[in-house]
Amino acid sequence: MNTRKFTYIITIVVGLFLFGMGTVFLYYANSITGADGSNAVPAILEGLNATTNKEPMNFFLLVGDKSSGNTDSMLVANYNPEKKQISIVTIPRDTKVKLKNNILPKINAAYAAGGRNHEGARYAAEIVSNLTGININYYVHINISAIKKITDMLGGVYFDVPVDMKYDDPSQNLHINLKKGYQLLDGDKVEQLLRFRKPNGDRYTKELKEFYDGSDIKRTEMQMKFIKEFIKQKLKVQNIPKLNPVLNYAFQNVITNMTLSDALKMTSGS
């Protein structure tokens, strides 16, 4: 296997994980620069941009909660190889839809209504496709617990938490208590950051209102800021050999219909 194909496949695997975190790796990778002004991941992008398949691809991305089966984050990302562009559509989780089995009529329950795993991902993709009119090529689902594990495997991520975050929901065993400031976030704290949307009882401080208004849009913005830092710190070409156990874990914990064969076909143009 030549270097270009290998680099592309690495991009697909790592990209699937990052996509599943409710963010878009490639969207940020194009704009990330190192301290010396150079791009932090040029070889990885070269692998993806070198694909001989010029047909646009649509990825449906879900981040789920294992206990409830609901998805906290859902979005559709379109990658246009010819223009080398990413377009993103965020799906608000409270969007009203009709689901089978009389499940809660919100789109974040579609994965559970479909039976979870591949069946649930396919069903959720179908619902979103009908809603948006977008033909979805690949779905990617990752559980929030896998994000915690991978963060710990990589030694945590430094992040500037912009404001104190406090929220408790015993029914989900969700307890968020993050303090403002630049700090090293372990897996548990990363989950808190990614899931925070609003305080209990809508008790907003003036400072909190600058960053959160209770909407999924604001939470998604914070998730993307985090992944930008994640990529800058962890996803560098020289670190690829160290990512092997992470990639193995991701393969075992990501639900997707994209196969290694698909990746090879994209690079061969067949």
Disulfide bonds with the S-S distance in Angstrom:
none
